[in-house]
Amino acid sequence: MQSLRLSFFPLAVSLLLFGALFAAPAQAEFDFSTVVREAETLAGQPFAPPPQVPDLLVDLPYDQFQSIRFRPDQSLWRGDGSRFQIMFFHPGLYFRNAVDVLIADDQGVAPLGFEKSWFDYPPKLAQEIPNDLGYAGINLTYPLTAPDVQNQFLVFAGASYFRGVGTNESFGISGRGLALNTGLPVGEEFPLFRRFWLVKPALDATQMTFYALLDSKSVTGAYRFLVTPGEPTVIAVEATLFFRKEVEQVGLAPLTSMFYHGENTDRPPGHWRPEVHDSDGLAIETGTGERVWRPLTNPKRLSHSYFAVTNPRGFGLIQRDRRFASYEDPEANYQNRPNAWIVPKGDWGEGHVTLVEIPTDKETNDNVVAFWTPKERVQAGTRLDIAYEVHLGGPATPPHVGGSASATYIGAGDVIGGGNVEGTVRVLADFTGGELPDLPANAPVTAVVNVSEGAELIHQTVFPVPENKGWRLSLLIKPPKDKPLEMRAFLKKDNASLTDTWTYRVERQ
């Protein structure tokens, strides 16, 4: 089993010109080592940004760009009757760079040329489109819901972003190839996938393999993706990274989502929907098996949270609240947004799961990022090998064991229903699932609670809530004066834990 490995490679400048690297002659043999060699060669050269598509396409109004549609009847491998088929994105507007697409099959490896006839255009626009424009990304389809239906289930488009779903889910959360300096003052760097190799699968295949070449000012990388669509859809990722420069914060296996407001936050003025988010919490399973749950927020200022873990078993951004009544939005269907769960392969060693929460006043902004950062600082000349799986699925992703924190509520501690102590906050955490629904009301359920230094825990109580078949933890806390209030709690009976560990932060007012 592969572990996260750091080593060093020579940073000698290659005599191979960048353009020649991307000339892509046909070759008889192709595998992951081919992509690794290209990434290592590219790392020895100065970064050269890819050319931008014509201003005509960049400046297109949104509605006109949206009217450029790929024709499903032109999907790659459709004529062969393949279960896996590929649709393509057209460059323009937000997608300002074309990517190289190559096909690997029994005949070797060859570039896929751009075909204008594969798209429907608004009147008069087609004649202005260059014949060698290229594609902005790929859109994989597979018969998830019925044998004769090609469901879109995995999209790679824009920088190193990708989005995927399991069966009967709505697109929401995004994955990324790599995150660099996310939320730091030095400014975030966005690596991009600038080349894809699509390996033609057998007609009846249930898995598909493809490769990608990543590039940025600070790093290059070779990626292998083995995709298994279903419930959940599983993406096995193998990556080898070559760092041109030292990077202050490396984010491995990053996930990006949106949290606008939920039951734990105020509803923005004028907004009628109870909650709006693609994910409502960060879940972590530590190397010792402890399960941690951190509800997401839309903070007033940029927020970083760090969870120290050695050899994590998993982490992800999760949509736990699956009730339509929580969102009341039959168009967005937030209750059907997929969970994304990262399963490391091998030992990742010491490091931390980082959660970045960015203030937003729009639900169209992805303002939450979670990723793994190794303890060892990544220096220039470092080679890093990593392997993991991305599970994209519904409520059973990841599988639940025991009770879970299902809702968090925050209020003042000196109002009716909150308490009578000035300067305090009332914090409520609901726990459901596991053994909790079957426990009698007089069961000896208690809570283990820890609060940050300088905070005063004035009162705590645990009681059953028959209406949701769970138990509620109620805390009255006086926050510290000069820093955020941090809390951590779980429920237990006798000496046995009943739930995951709930953590939360209340920012200073």
N, C-alpha and C positions, 0 to 999 in steps of 0.2 A: 504494500500500500504506500502510495507516495505521500511524503510529508512536505511541509513548507520548507524550502531550502534556499539559503543565501550563499552565493559564491561570487567570484570576481571574474570578469572577462577583460581582455585588452581593449583599450580605447584607441587603437591605432586607426587612422583615417584610411578608409578603403579607396583604392583607385577606381572602383566601379562607380560610374556615374549614376545619379539617382534615376535619371530617365531610363537608363539601361536596365536598372533593377526592375522596373515595371514593364519592360518590353514583353515579358511573358511568352517566351517561345514554348512550343509544345514539348512535353517531356514524357518519357516512357513510364517512369516510376515517380510516384508522389505519395508522401505521407507527412506526418507532423514534423519530422526532422527537416523537411524541405522548408517549411514555414519558419522554423526556429533559425535556420541558417540565414534566411532573408532578414529576419528581425535583427540578428546579431550583426550582419553586414550593414544594415541601415543605421544601427546604433553608432557605428564608427564614422558616420557622416553628420555634418550639421543638419539641423532640422530645416526642411524646405516645405512650407505650407502648400497644400494642394491648390490648384487654380480654382478660382471662383467661377460659377456658371454665369452666363451673360446677364447684365443688369436688367434686361428685358424680363427675365424670369424672377429675379430677386425683387423687383419693384412691382410685380403683379399684385393687384388687389386680392384680398383674401378670397372673395367669392369667385373670381376668375381662376385663381389657382386651384380652388376646390373643384372646379368644373373640369379640370384635366383628370380623366379617369382611366385607369388601366382596364383593359378589356379582359375579363376572366377567361374568355374562350382562347386567349393567347397565352395562358399560363404555361410556364415551362414544364415539359413532360406530360402535359394534358393529352396530347395525341397518342402517347404510349399507353395511356390508361393507368398511369402510376397513382398510387394512393397519396404520395407526397407530390405536391405541385408548388410552383413558385410564381408569385406575382411580384411586380416591381414598382417602386416609388419613383415619381418623376421629380427631378430637381426643380428648385424654385422656392421663393418666399423664405421659410425657415431652413430649408435644405439647400445650402449654398455651394456644396461641393459634391461632385459625382464620385462614386466609388468604382474601383475595378471589380468586375465579376468574371470569374473563370469557372469553367465546368471541367470536372475530373471524371472520366469514365474509362471504359475499356480501351478507348482509342488514345488515351493520354490526357493532357491538360491543355485547354485552349481558351482564349478569351471569348466572352459572350458579347457580341456587338450590340449597339443600341438600335432599336427598331421603333421608329415613330409610329408605325402602323399598329403597334400594340396598345396605343393610347387613343382615347377620344379627346379632341381639343375644342375649345370655343371657336367660333367662326374666325377665319383669317389668321389664327395664331399658329397653326401647324406649319405654314409655309415659312415662318420666321424661326422655327426651331432647328438648331444645327443637327446635321445628320449623325455627328459623332458625339452627341451630348453626353451620353452615359446615364446611369441610373443612380438614384439617391439612396436606395436601400432595398431590402428584400422582405417579402411577406410570405411566410410559409402557410400552406393550407393542408388539411388532412380531414378525412371523414370521421369527425368526432361524434356527431349526433345521429347520423344515418349513413348507410353505405354509399348512397348516391349524392351526398352533400359534401362539398369541399368547404370546411370551416376554417376561417382564418384563426390561427392560434399562436403565432410567434412572428414578431416584427423587429427587424433591425434597421433603424433609420436615425440619423443625426448623431454626430460624435461617436461615442461608444455605447449609446443607449439601446436597450431592447425592452420590449413589452411582450408578455405572454399570458395565456389563460389556460385553465383546465376546462373540462367539459361543462357547458351551460353556464359559463361565467362571463362577466363583462370586463373589457380592458380597463386597467387602472394603474396599478403600481408598475414602476420601471426598474429594470436592472441596468447595470453599467459594467463595462469591461474593467474600468479602473477609475478611482477618484483621487485627485491630487490637490492637497491644500484646501479642502472644502471648508469654507467659513473662516479662513484665516486671513489676517491683515495683508499677507503677501499677495493675496488674490488667487482664486482657483484657476487651475489649468485643466483644460478639457481635452484629453487624448481622443483620437478618433480612429475608428476602423476605416482604413482606406483601401482595403482589398479583401474580397471574399473568394474562397474556393468552395464550390458546391459539388459534393460527391454524389453522383447519380445513384439513387438507391434501387434495389430490386423492385419490381412492380408491386409485390405483395409485402414489402418491408413495413415493419412497425416502428423502426428507428431510422434516423437519418443523421449523417455526419457532415459537418462543414467546418471550414477553417477561416480564420481572420487574421490580418496583419494590423497591429495597432501602432500608432505613431503620435509623438508630441515633442515639444521642446526638450522634455526631461527624460523621456522613456520610449522604448519601442517594445513590442510584445508579439508573441505568437500564441494564438488561441485555437484550441480544438473544442468543438461543441458536438456532443452526441445527444440528440433530442429524441425523447420518447413522449409523444402526445397522449393525453388521457386525463384521468382524475386521480392524482394530480398529473400535470405535465412536468416532466423531469428533464433538466438540462445538465448533463455531466460536463463540467468545464475543466480543461487542463490548460494551463498557461505558463509560459516562460517569458520573463520580463528582463530587459536589459536597460539599465539606468545610465543615461548620458550625464545626468547631473544629480547632485544631492537633492533630496526632496524632504521638506520639513515634515509633511504628514502624508503618508501613503495609505490610501483606503482600498483594501482588497475585498472582493466580492460585494461591491456596494449596491445598495438598494435606494431608490428615490420614490417618495410618495407625497401625498397631499393631505394636510390636516388644516381645515379652515375653522370649524368649531364643532364642539361635541357637548355631551352632558356635563363635562367637567369645566366648561368655559362659558363665558357670557355669549349670548347670541348677538351678532352685529345688528345695529339698528336697521330696521326695515326688512330684515330677513325673516321669512316665515317658516322655513324648514327647520325642524328641531336640531338636526345634525348634518354636517357636510364634511365628509372625509373619505379618502380611499383606504386609509388604515387608521386604526385607533390606538395602536400600542406597539412597543418594541418587546419582543420575546427573546429570551436567552436561555439556553441550557448549558450550564457550566461543565467543566471537565469532571466535577464530582457528582453531577446529576441534579444539582439544584436548578429549579426553574424560576426565572425572574421575569416579572411583568412590569413594564413602565408605560403607563398611559401617555399618549402624545398630547402636546399643547400647541397653541399658536401664540408664541411668546411676544411680549412687547419689545424685546430686544433680542439680538442674536444669542442663542444658547447652545453650549456644548456640554454634553454629559458623557462621562467615561466610566465604563464598567470593566474593571480588571478581571481577566479570565486567563487561565492556563489550559491549553488544549480544549477549546470550546467544542461541545458536541453539536451545537447549532445556534443560529440566531436568525431573526427575521422581523419584518414589519407585517403586522397581522390586522385583519378586520374581524374582531371578535363579535361585534354587535351585528347580527344578521337579521334583525327585525325590520320589516318594511316601515313600521310605524315610527322608527327612529329617524327616518329620512323623508318619508312621504314624497318620494320623487320617482315616479314610474318611468321617467325618461333616463335619468342618470343611473338608476338602479344601484345605488351605493351598497346596498345589502348583498349584492352579488359580486363585489370586487374581489379579486383573488388575493389570498395570502401568499407571501413570498418567504420561503424558509431556506436558509443556507445550511448545508450539511458538509462540514469540512472532511476531507479525506486525509488520513494520516495525522500526525501530531503537528499542530501549528505552534506549539510552545507558548511562551509568555507574550502577553499583549493585552489589548483591550478592545471591546466593542465600543465604537464611538457613535453617539447620536447627536446630529446637528439639527436644530430647529430654528427656522428662519421666519421672522414676522411676515405675514401676508395679509392683504386686504381683498384678495380675490381667490376664488376656488380654482382658477385656471393656472395658478402657480404651484409647482411642485416645491414645497418648502421644508421637506423632511428628508434627511439622508442618514443612512446607517451603514457602517462598514467595519471591517476588522483592520487594526493597525498593529503590526508586530512591535515588540518592545525594542528590538534592535533598530537603530536609525539606519535608513537606507542611504548609502554613500554612492557617489559617482563611480561607475565601473562595476556595480553590483549586478549579479545575475540572480534572479529570484524565480524559483519553481513552485507552483502551487496547484492544487487540485481540489475541487469541491463540486457539490451538486446544488442546483437551484430547483426547489420544488414550488410549483405554482398551482395552488388548489384552493378548495373551499374550506368549510369548517373543520374538516378532519386533517388539515395541514397546518402545523404538524400534529401528529396524534396526541390526544390529551390523556394524561394520566393524573387522576386526582382532581381536586377542586381548583378552580381558576378565578382570579380577580376579573369580574365582568363589568363593573361600572365604578366610577369615581365621581364624587360630588364635593364641591368646595363652597363654603359660605362663611359669613361673619360669625364670630363667637359671642356677640353681644346683642343678638336680635332674637325674637321669638322663634323657637325651633332650632336655634343655634347655640344659645347659652346666655350667660349673663356676666361674662368677664370681658371687660373692655380690652381691646388690643389683641384679641385672640382670633383664631380661625377654627371653624368646624370642618372636619374632614371626614367623609364617609366613604368606605370601600366595601362594595358588595362582592361576595364570593358565592359561586354556584358550581354545580357539577360534582363528580366524584362521589364520596360518601355523604355529602351534605344534605341532599334531598331526603335521605332515609333516616337521618338522626332525629330522635325525639326532641321536643322543645326544651326539655330539661337536661339535655346532654351536656357534659362538662367541657364545652368548647371555650377555649381561651385564645388570646392573641399574644404573640411575641412582637413587641413594638420597639423600634429604635428611632430616635430623632437626632438631628444634627446638633453639634456642640453649640451651646448658647440658647437652644430652644428649651421650653418648659412644657412637658407633657402633663397637663392639669387633670385630665380625666380620660378614661377609655372604657368602653363597654362593647360586648359582643352579644348579639341576640338574633333569633331566627326571624326570617321574613317569609312567611308561608306563600305570599303572593308570587314570589319568584323562585320558590323552592330552594332558597339559599339562606345565608347568614350575612349579617351586616356588622362591620367594625366601625364604631363611631369614636372619633378622637377630638378632644378640645386641646388646642396647642397654642402657646404663646411663641411666636417666631423669634429668632434672633434678630437683633437690631441692624446688623451691618452686613448680612449675607442671606442667601436664599434659605428657606426651610426645606430640609431633606428628611424624608420619612421612609421607613422600611418596615414591613410587617407581614406576618403569615398567621394562619389559624392552625391550632393543634388541639388534639384530644388526648388526654393523658400525656404520654411522651411521644406521640406519633403526629407528624405533620399531616394536615388535611389538604393543604392548598399550595399553590406556587407562592413565591415571595413577591409581594406588591411593593413597588417603590414609586415615589412621587416627589416632585419639587414644586414649591410655591415660591415664586419670585418676590423680592422685596417690592413694596408698593412705592 
